[in-house]
Amino acid sequence: MSDPTGNPDHSSNLHLGKFAPGADSQPRTTADETSATVIIKRAASETVKQSGAPILSRDSGPLPPQEMLGAVSYCYAKGVYSAEEIEDKMLRDPQMHDALHGEVPDADAIRRFRRLNRNAIKRTLEKAFVFLRKRQPRPAIEPLPGQPATGHSPQPVEGETTVTFARHQAEKKIDEAAFIDNMSKD
């Protein structure tokens, strides 16, 4: 995730192996059910099914396009944007490394994938952000002085506000990734 200043933690293992071919796709516990990896993996699967168009991939090596979509989307959601850093995270993840026999997509393949599948990545992130936003706990509202406590909390943020928020966040993540990759090439 991020440190207290909002900067991504670049030292942590992202558990990208969950996106490797043949990785166990069923959550083992209730907590796993709402983990970021499971949410993104489901969102990527839904995106592929709903799009009707194949996810495009050239030279991504042994990582199938749907898994690449999930892995890249997951990295963006976690604040890892640089293609070089995504490649490094894949290399350092033992499950991903073993599943791909050490042949993870290189930074150029990740950049190409992002360019070819920008809309699919955006839709995947949107789906994940909508789910995460809807499951956020509702804040309790303190009654005004002299008013009785009702014990009610406001309804969760849903509908157009959530969709707008999710679209904005997804677009922001993709733009940041493109910016960082363009800066790294200069």
trRosetta pair geometry for C-beta under 8 A, 3 or more apart (Angstrom, degrees):
i j d omega theta_ij theta_ji phi_ij phi_ji
1 8 7.5 -139 142 -137 25 64
1 9 6.1 37 63 12 47 116
1 12 7.9 15 16 37 54 160
1 78 6.6 -98 -91 -151 40 79
1 79 7.2 75 -167 14 34 126
2 5 7.8 -123 162 71 101 51
2 6 5.3 -11 171 -155 141 30
2 7 6.1 144 -157 72 89 26
2 8 5.5 -60 -100 -93 72 41
2 9 6.5 -174 -118 -19 18 81
2 79 5.8 94 -73 -21 93 166
3 6 7.3 -40 69 25 65 19
3 7 5.2 -7 37 61 104 84
3 8 7.8 55 -2 128 79 5
3 9 5.8 119 -49 -72 82 86
7 79 7.9 142 172 161 35 144
8 78 6.8 89 -141 139 119 71
8 79 3.3 -174 -88 119 119 123
8 80 6.0 171 167 -66 156 60
9 12 4.7 43 118 -4 117 115
9 79 7.9 84 23 75 57 128
10 80 7.2 125 -112 -105 73 96
10 85 6.7 -76 -142 -147 108 131
13 89 7.6 140 -144 -154 48 86
13 92 6.7 -134 -111 121 86 108
13 93 6.2 125 -161 -100 98 79
14 74 6.9 130 164 132 122 112
14 75 6.6 18 -169 -99 168 72
14 78 5.9 163 -128 70 115 173
14 80 6.7 -73 -74 1 147 151
14 89 5.1 20 16 -174 123 133
14 93 6.9 -64 58 -75 77 126
15 18 5.5 28 147 -9 94 111
15 37 5.8 -76 107 -66 120 143
15 93 6.9 130 -127 -133 15 125
15 95 7.8 20 -157 37 58 132
16 19 5.6 -50 -175 33 66 110
16 20 7.4 89 130 -43 72 86
16 71 5.4 55 -154 -137 104 105
16 74 7.0 161 -109 88 76 137
16 75 7.6 13 -94 -64 116 96
16 89 5.8 110 -22 133 139 101
16 90 5.5 -88 105 -100 156 64
16 93 4.5 -151 50 -19 94 168
16 95 7.8 -180 83 72 59 97
16 96 4.7 0 101 -51 98 147
17 20 5.0 -23 -158 -8 55 122
17 23 6.1 153 148 -106 67 132
17 93 4.9 -162 -41 155 88 118
17 94 6.8 -16 -68 74 142 55
17 95 2.4 63 -151 82 150 117
17 96 4.4 -124 -87 -37 63 71
17 97 7.9 -50 -89 12 102 63
17 98 7.9 25 -126 40 120 94
17 99 6.7 137 -147 -3 83 127
18 23 5.2 155 -154 156 32 150
18 24 7.8 -58 -133 63 75 69
18 37 4.3 45 81 178 159 139
18 38 7.8 -82 171 -62 145 56
18 41 6.6 -95 138 -60 107 136
18 95 7.4 51 -42 101 44 147
19 23 6.6 24 22 25 7 152
19 37 7.5 -129 -44 -156 86 99
19 41 6.7 -156 -94 -95 78 99
19 63 7.9 33 129 -154 98 114
19 67 4.8 134 168 -168 83 84
19 68 7.8 125 156 -72 125 20
19 70 4.6 -173 -124 97 117 114
19 71 4.0 173 106 -67 162 90
19 74 6.7 -147 -48 9 139 144
19 96 7.1 14 64 -100 82 110
20 23 4.6 107 60 -44 78 114
20 63 7.5 -83 -127 -115 55 91
20 67 6.7 67 -127 -169 11 142
20 95 5.8 -152 6 136 144 88
20 96 4.7 -166 -68 -112 116 57
20 98 7.9 35 -164 69 166 72
20 99 3.5 100 172 62 135 161
20 100 6.5 -121 -137 -33 105 89
21 62 7.0 -91 2 149 138 92
21 63 7.0 -159 -30 -125 98 48
21 64 5.9 99 -85 -1 108 107
21 67 6.1 -97 -65 -36 64 163
21 99 5.7 167 52 167 72 118
21 100 7.6 110 20 -76 101 73
22 99 6.1 -171 53 -140 106 116
23 95 6.8 73 -107 157 112 125
23 99 6.8 -41 -56 -86 89 160
24 28 7.8 33 132 -53 141 98
25 41 6.5 -165 -141 153 89 143
27 30 7.8 84 133 -103 130 13
27 32 3.5 167 -158 109 99 109
27 33 4.6 168 94 -73 169 55
27 35 7.2 158 -118 19 116 108
27 38 5.2 12 -73 -105 111 150
28 32 5.2 84 41 -2 66 159
29 32 4.7 108 52 0 71 100
29 33 7.3 -111 103 -14 48 84
30 33 5.4 -37 -161 10 40 123
30 34 7.8 10 156 3 62 97
31 34 6.9 -75 -165 45 36 89
31 35 6.8 57 141 -54 69 96
32 35 5.1 -34 -150 -6 44 123
32 38 5.9 107 159 -39 72 143
33 38 6.3 -122 -156 112 20 162
34 38 7.1 -47 -50 68 3 125
34 39 6.8 29 -161 -55 44 111
34 135 6.6 -174 -142 167 130 168
35 38 4.8 87 60 11 85 102
35 39 6.9 -155 91 -7 41 90
36 39 5.6 -57 -143 40 31 112
36 40 6.0 26 162 -15 68 109
36 74 6.7 117 140 -142 102 92
36 77 6.4 -180 -169 117 121 135
36 78 7.1 106 144 -70 156 96
36 128 7.7 55 -153 -168 72 128
37 40 6.1 -58 -144 41 27 105
37 41 6.0 28 157 -21 64 111
37 74 6.4 31 -111 -128 62 140
38 41 5.7 -55 -143 37 28 113
38 42 6.3 27 158 -16 64 107
39 42 6.1 -59 -151 38 26 108
39 43 6.3 25 153 -19 63 110
39 128 5.0 102 139 -135 106 91
39 131 5.6 -170 -150 90 116 143
39 132 6.7 68 -179 -58 163 92
40 43 5.5 -55 -144 38 33 113
40 44 6.2 36 155 -22 66 103
40 70 5.5 120 133 -158 96 80
40 73 5.3 173 -161 104 113 109
40 74 4.4 134 115 -81 169 87
40 77 6.2 -141 -84 10 129 152
40 124 6.8 54 -159 164 75 108
40 128 5.2 9 -90 -94 64 143
41 44 5.9 -52 -149 33 29 111
41 45 6.5 29 152 -18 62 106
41 70 5.0 38 -106 -143 57 140
41 74 7.9 15 -51 -64 68 124
42 45 5.6 -56 -149 37 33 112
42 46 6.3 32 154 -17 67 106
42 127 7.9 -133 107 133 82 127
43 46 5.7 -54 -146 38 31 111
43 47 6.2 36 153 -24 64 105
43 70 7.9 136 68 -113 79 81
43 73 7.0 -136 92 136 119 155
43 123 8.0 -180 169 126 96 68
43 124 4.7 111 128 -160 106 67
43 125 7.5 113 140 -59 149 15
43 127 3.8 162 -138 89 105 120
43 128 4.4 -73 -35 -53 162 84
43 131 7.3 -130 -71 1 113 134
44 47 5.6 -52 -147 33 31 115
44 48 6.5 30 155 -18 64 104
44 66 5.9 125 145 -175 111 76
44 67 7.9 99 133 -101 153 22
44 69 4.6 145 -147 107 115 106
44 70 3.8 -95 -9 -74 164 83
44 73 6.1 -175 -74 28 105 145
44 124 4.9 24 -85 -128 63 129
45 48 5.9 -55 -151 35 30 109
45 49 6.4 25 154 -14 65 109
45 66 6.7 54 -94 -172 59 125
45 70 7.8 20 -35 -72 71 120
46 49 5.7 -58 -145 41 32 109
46 50 5.8 19 162 -11 69 115
46 127 5.9 166 75 -149 133 165
47 50 6.2 -63 -138 44 23 102
47 51 5.9 27 164 -30 63 112
47 69 6.8 -145 79 159 133 144
47 120 5.5 115 154 -161 130 79
47 123 4.7 134 -124 104 114 115
47 124 4.7 -60 -30 -73 153 79
47 127 6.6 -139 -57 -3 95 143
48 51 6.2 -53 -140 26 23 111
48 55 5.9 -55 -108 -30 97 115
48 65 8.0 131 -108 110 125 101
48 66 5.1 -18 -61 -110 156 107
48 69 7.0 158 -59 49 105 161
48 120 7.6 46 -77 -152 62 123
50 123 7.8 -144 78 163 123 143
51 55 7.7 93 63 -64 154 75
51 120 6.4 -20 -73 -104 157 97
51 123 7.3 150 -72 63 108 164
54 65 7.1 69 170 78 86 164
55 65 3.9 165 93 152 111 126
55 66 6.1 144 26 -72 146 55
55 68 7.6 173 136 65 135 102
55 69 5.4 -80 -144 -52 157 130
55 117 5.6 31 -159 -113 87 133
55 120 5.5 126 -115 -163 97 174
56 65 7.0 151 72 -129 9 140
56 113 7.8 -180 97 -134 72 59
56 116 4.1 -108 90 158 121 127
56 117 5.9 -168 49 -62 82 91
57 60 4.4 -50 -175 -2 118 129
57 64 7.9 163 30 -177 165 37
57 65 4.1 -149 -20 -90 131 99
57 68 6.1 112 -106 43 134 155
57 113 5.8 10 -117 -109 79 98
57 116 7.2 174 -80 84 34 147
57 117 7.7 2 -68 -36 71 131
58 109 7.6 -144 91 -135 61 81
58 112 5.8 -78 60 143 99 141
58 116 7.2 133 5 -42 96 160
59 105 7.9 114 127 -136 67 92
59 108 7.9 -17 106 106 131 99
59 109 5.0 -127 111 -107 89 107
59 112 7.0 46 59 61 103 154
60 63 5.3 -87 143 68 105 93
60 65 6.9 124 40 -85 154 61
60 68 5.2 -36 -174 -82 152 154
60 105 4.6 -27 -158 -98 69 126
60 109 4.9 147 -104 171 53 123
60 110 7.9 95 -123 -74 91 48
60 113 5.8 64 -88 -72 122 127
61 100 6.8 58 127 -165 124 120
61 103 5.0 -164 -170 142 136 101
61 104 6.9 137 70 170 154 13
61 105 5.2 -160 23 -81 112 63
61 106 7.9 105 -29 -8 128 73
61 109 6.7 27 -9 -172 92 175
62 100 4.9 160 73 -142 118 81
62 101 7.0 58 21 31 162 97
62 103 5.5 82 9 87 112 117
63 67 5.4 -124 -175 91 84 115
63 68 5.0 108 127 -68 113 92
63 71 7.2 -42 -174 12 141 148
63 100 6.1 -19 -59 -101 87 129
63 104 7.0 40 -35 -144 129 58
63 105 5.6 -75 33 -31 132 106
64 67 4.9 82 63 15 82 106
64 68 6.9 -148 96 -9 37 91
65 68 5.4 -56 -142 37 32 113
65 69 6.2 39 156 -25 66 101
65 113 7.8 -178 -132 -138 77 112
65 117 7.8 164 -166 -75 104 151
66 69 5.5 -47 -150 31 33 116
66 70 6.7 32 151 -15 63 103
67 70 5.6 -52 -150 37 35 112
67 71 6.2 33 153 -19 67 107
68 71 5.7 -54 -141 39 31 110
68 72 6.1 26 161 -14 67 109
68 105 6.6 62 -119 -23 117 153
68 110 8.0 -157 -164 -113 108 68
68 113 5.6 -102 152 -154 132 154
69 72 6.3 -58 -142 40 23 104
69 73 6.1 20 160 -15 61 114
69 117 6.4 -109 -101 157 95 152
69 120 5.7 -67 -130 134 126 120
69 121 6.6 -147 -150 -85 78 68
69 124 6.0 165 162 -54 102 157
70 73 5.9 -61 -143 41 25 109
70 74 6.0 28 158 -22 64 110
70 124 7.2 -147 -95 -163 49 147
71 74 5.7 -55 -146 35 27 113
71 75 6.5 29 155 -20 62 104
71 86 7.5 113 142 -171 100 113
71 90 7.1 44 -179 -89 142 111
71 96 7.9 96 -118 -119 137 137
72 75 5.7 -52 -150 33 32 112
72 76 6.5 31 153 -17 64 105
72 86 6.7 24 -112 -152 68 154
72 110 6.5 162 -100 -155 114 93
72 113 6.4 -164 -52 111 156 126
72 114 6.4 -163 -172 -80 147 87
72 121 6.0 -62 108 -114 116 121
73 76 5.8 -56 -151 37 32 111
73 77 6.3 33 152 -20 66 107
73 121 5.4 -171 -82 -148 89 75
73 124 4.2 -72 -108 110 158 132
73 125 5.5 -155 -154 -61 100 79
73 128 7.1 145 155 -8 120 144
74 77 5.6 -54 -147 36 31 113
74 78 6.3 20 156 -10 65 111
75 78 5.9 -67 -150 44 29 105
75 80 4.2 -78 -172 77 89 106
75 81 7.4 160 135 -76 100 28
75 85 7.9 150 -168 104 128 95
75 86 4.9 13 -139 -109 170 105
75 89 6.7 156 -110 57 116 154
76 79 7.8 59 -176 -62 30 16
76 80 7.2 -92 -70 66 27 60
76 81 6.3 64 -113 -98 70 70
76 121 7.0 82 7 177 155 117
76 125 6.4 -58 96 -88 127 131
76 173 4.3 94 168 164 110 122
76 174 6.8 13 -149 -73 152 54
76 176 7.9 138 -148 69 93 104
76 177 5.7 -51 -107 -54 108 134
77 125 6.3 -177 -72 -125 95 93
77 128 6.2 -52 -98 112 145 150
77 129 7.9 -159 -120 -64 107 85
77 173 6.9 -2 -77 -132 42 159
80 85 5.4 -140 -168 118 99 122
80 86 6.0 133 134 -78 113 74
80 89 6.3 32 175 -32 163 152
81 85 7.4 47 60 52 42 129
81 173 7.5 -159 -97 -173 105 69
81 176 5.3 -97 -107 121 156 93
81 177 3.9 -147 -157 -100 95 67
81 180 4.5 101 110 34 121 149
81 181 7.3 -122 145 -34 89 84
82 85 3.9 80 71 8 104 107
82 86 6.8 -169 92 -9 53 81
82 107 7.8 -26 155 -134 78 117
82 177 7.7 -156 -57 -144 26 69
82 180 5.1 -100 -76 139 74 125
82 181 6.4 151 -133 -78 54 68
82 184 6.0 95 -138 -44 108 153
83 86 5.6 -51 -146 35 34 112
83 87 6.4 38 153 -20 65 103
83 107 3.9 107 123 -158 105 79
83 108 7.4 109 143 -50 148 20
83 110 4.0 163 -146 85 99 121
83 111 4.7 -45 -72 -52 160 84
83 114 7.4 -116 -83 -6 110 134
83 181 5.3 57 -9 -111 105 116
83 184 7.7 -157 37 66 89 148
84 87 5.7 -52 -151 35 31 113
84 88 6.4 32 150 -19 64 107
84 107 4.5 -3 -77 -96 58 139
84 184 6.5 -150 -1 175 124 157
85 88 5.4 -51 -146 37 35 114
85 89 6.3 38 152 -22 66 102
86 89 5.7 -50 -147 34 32 112
86 90 6.5 33 152 -19 64 104
86 107 7.5 128 57 -110 91 70
86 110 5.3 151 81 -150 133 160
87 90 5.8 -56 -153 35 31 111
87 91 6.4 30 151 -19 65 107
87 104 6.2 146 -152 113 68 118
87 105 6.7 -114 -105 95 88 65
87 106 5.7 29 -120 -150 141 37
87 107 4.9 -79 -19 -61 140 72
87 110 6.2 -130 -56 -16 90 140
88 91 5.6 -54 -147 36 32 112
88 92 6.2 22 157 -12 66 112
89 92 5.9 -62 -143 43 29 106
89 93 6.3 32 156 -29 65 106
90 93 5.9 -53 -145 26 29 110
90 96 5.0 -110 -158 131 70 145
90 97 7.2 137 151 -67 63 69
90 100 7.6 5 168 29 112 151
90 104 3.9 149 125 -158 126 149
90 105 7.0 44 61 42 173 74
91 96 8.0 -72 -56 96 13 113
91 97 6.1 64 -159 -92 37 109
91 102 7.7 42 -134 -149 80 64
91 104 5.5 -129 -67 26 66 143
92 97 7.5 -177 54 -46 4 127
93 96 4.0 50 88 21 117 113
93 97 6.1 167 81 -17 57 88
94 97 5.6 -57 -138 40 28 114
94 98 6.0 24 164 -16 65 109
95 98 6.1 -56 -144 39 25 107
95 99 6.2 23 158 -18 62 111
96 99 5.9 -59 -143 38 27 109
96 100 6.2 1 165 4 65 114
96 104 6.5 46 143 -96 110 119
97 100 6.5 -76 -147 50 20 93
97 102 5.8 26 -171 -90 84 54
97 104 6.8 -52 -101 -43 60 115
98 101 7.4 24 -171 -77 32 38
100 103 5.1 -129 153 62 95 67
100 104 5.3 100 93 -76 155 60
105 109 4.0 -124 -169 93 99 130
105 110 5.4 126 121 -57 120 80
105 113 7.2 6 180 -19 159 139
106 109 5.1 96 53 10 67 103
106 110 7.2 -127 104 -5 35 91
107 110 5.5 -55 -147 36 34 113
107 111 6.3 36 154 -20 67 103
108 111 5.7 -51 -148 35 32 112
108 112 6.3 33 153 -18 65 105
109 112 5.7 -51 -146 37 32 112
109 113 6.2 37 153 -23 64 105
110 113 5.6 -51 -148 35 30 114
110 114 6.5 33 152 -21 63 104
111 114 5.7 -55 -152 34 31 112
111 115 6.5 28 153 -16 65 105
111 181 5.5 153 -110 -170 108 146
112 115 5.8 -57 -150 37 32 109
112 116 6.1 22 157 -12 68 112
113 116 6.0 -62 -143 44 27 105
113 117 5.8 -20 171 23 66 119
114 117 6.7 -80 -130 58 18 82
114 118 6.4 54 166 -81 62 71
114 121 6.5 1 -134 -26 68 159
114 174 7.6 165 -168 -148 106 88
114 177 6.4 -137 -147 128 150 130
114 178 7.2 -173 140 -80 132 79
114 181 7.5 159 61 -10 155 164
115 118 6.5 -10 -149 -43 24 102
117 120 4.3 -47 -174 43 94 117
117 121 5.6 99 121 -26 91 92
118 121 5.9 -59 -150 37 28 109
118 122 6.2 28 153 -20 64 109
118 174 6.2 95 -155 -167 88 139
119 122 5.4 -53 -146 37 33 115
119 123 6.3 32 156 -18 66 104
120 123 5.8 -51 -145 37 31 109
120 124 6.3 35 153 -21 63 106
121 124 5.7 -55 -149 35 30 113
121 125 6.4 27 154 -15 65 106
121 170 7.9 162 125 -172 71 102
121 174 6.1 129 105 -98 120 115
122 125 6.0 -58 -149 39 29 108
122 126 6.2 33 153 -23 64 107
122 167 7.9 35 176 -142 105 64
122 170 4.8 103 -155 148 67 123
122 171 6.5 34 -132 -77 115 60
122 174 5.7 -34 -80 -37 89 150
123 126 5.5 -51 -145 34 32 115
123 127 6.4 34 156 -20 64 103
123 170 7.8 91 -49 -172 14 159
124 127 6.0 -54 -152 33 29 110
124 128 6.5 24 152 -14 63 108
125 128 5.7 -59 -148 40 33 110
125 129 6.0 29 157 -18 70 109
125 166 7.5 167 126 -180 73 84
125 169 7.0 -143 151 109 114 89
125 170 3.7 146 96 -119 119 97
125 173 5.9 -160 -145 54 160 143
125 174 7.4 -152 14 -42 154 98
126 129 5.9 -58 -143 39 28 107
126 130 6.3 31 157 -21 65 105
126 163 7.6 32 -172 -152 110 65
126 166 4.5 91 -151 143 67 111
126 167 5.7 22 -113 -82 117 55
126 169 8.0 144 -99 67 55 90
126 170 4.6 -46 -59 -35 73 154
127 130 5.9 -53 -148 33 28 112
127 131 6.6 27 154 -16 62 106
127 166 7.7 105 -35 180 15 142
128 131 5.8 -57 -152 37 31 111
128 132 6.2 26 154 -16 67 109
129 132 5.6 -54 -141 41 33 110
129 133 6.0 34 158 -22 67 108
129 165 6.9 -148 148 116 121 87
129 166 3.8 158 92 -127 116 85
129 169 5.0 156 -123 72 158 137
129 170 6.3 -131 2 -50 140 91
130 133 5.9 -56 -144 37 26 110
130 134 6.3 24 158 -18 62 109
130 162 5.6 87 -134 148 76 109
130 163 6.5 17 -101 -93 116 57
130 166 4.6 -19 -56 -71 75 158
131 134 6.0 -61 -150 36 27 108
131 135 6.5 12 159 -11 64 112
132 135 6.2 -66 -148 40 29 103
132 136 7.1 50 152 -46 62 90
133 136 6.0 -33 -161 -5 36 116
133 157 6.4 -71 164 86 105 108
133 162 4.9 165 106 -141 140 100
133 165 6.1 120 -103 91 157 136
133 166 6.5 -115 -3 -64 139 97
134 156 6.2 81 -154 139 55 140
134 157 7.8 -125 -97 78 49 66
134 158 6.2 54 -112 -100 94 89
134 162 6.4 42 -63 -142 82 154
136 156 6.9 144 68 -145 78 108
136 157 7.5 3 59 34 122 102
138 153 4.1 121 116 138 124 132
138 154 5.9 -163 -169 67 117 66
138 155 7.2 -108 -113 173 140 10
138 156 5.4 -106 -75 -78 101 70
139 153 6.8 169 86 -156 33 112
139 154 7.2 8 62 34 75 105
140 153 5.3 -76 -102 -100 53 103
141 152 7.8 -13 42 94 107 71
141 153 6.6 143 2 -131 84 54
141 154 6.2 77 -30 -28 125 95
143 147 4.2 -142 172 89 112 103
143 148 6.5 -125 -143 98 168 21
143 149 5.0 -130 -17 -91 131 56
143 150 6.9 133 -82 -4 113 80
144 147 4.5 65 59 4 81 129
155 158 7.2 -66 142 10 107 108
157 161 5.4 -91 -175 100 101 128
157 162 5.6 143 129 -67 88 93
157 165 7.8 45 137 -4 134 150
158 161 7.2 75 80 54 19 97
158 162 5.3 -25 -142 -12 31 136
159 162 6.2 113 53 19 34 99
159 163 7.2 -70 142 0 34 102
160 163 5.6 -58 -143 42 35 110
160 164 5.9 36 158 -21 70 108
161 164 5.9 -55 -145 38 26 110
161 165 6.2 29 155 -20 62 108
162 165 5.6 -54 -147 37 29 113
162 166 6.2 29 155 -19 65 107
163 166 5.7 -54 -146 37 30 111
163 167 6.3 31 155 -19 65 105
164 167 5.9 -53 -147 36 30 110
164 168 6.3 29 155 -18 64 108
165 168 5.8 -60 -150 37 27 111
165 169 6.2 23 156 -16 65 109
166 169 5.9 -56 -144 39 29 109
166 170 6.2 28 158 -19 65 109
167 170 5.9 -57 -145 38 27 110
167 171 6.2 25 158 -16 64 110
168 171 6.0 -58 -147 39 27 109
168 172 6.2 30 154 -22 63 110
169 172 5.6 -55 -147 35 29 115
169 173 6.4 30 156 -20 65 104
170 173 5.9 -55 -150 34 30 110
170 174 6.5 23 155 -13 65 108
171 174 5.9 -59 -147 40 31 108
171 175 6.1 30 156 -18 67 109
172 175 5.9 -56 -144 38 26 110
172 176 6.3 27 157 -20 62 108
173 176 5.9 -57 -149 36 27 111
173 177 6.5 28 153 -19 63 106
174 177 5.7 -53 -149 35 32 112
174 178 6.4 31 154 -17 65 105
175 178 5.8 -55 -148 38 32 110
175 179 6.2 33 154 -20 66 108
176 179 5.6 -54 -146 37 31 113
176 180 6.2 29 157 -18 66 107
177 180 6.0 -55 -145 38 28 108
177 181 6.3 23 158 -13 64 109
178 181 6.0 -59 -146 41 28 108
178 182 6.2 27 156 -19 65 109
179 182 5.9 -59 -147 38 27 109
179 183 6.3 26 155 -18 64 108
180 183 5.7 -55 -147 37 30 111
180 184 6.3 29 155 -21 64 107
181 184 5.7 -54 -145 34 32 111
181 185 6.7 31 156 -22 63 104
182 185 6.0 -57 -153 31 33 110
182 186 7.1 37 151 -28 63 101
183 186 5.9 -51 -157 21 37 113
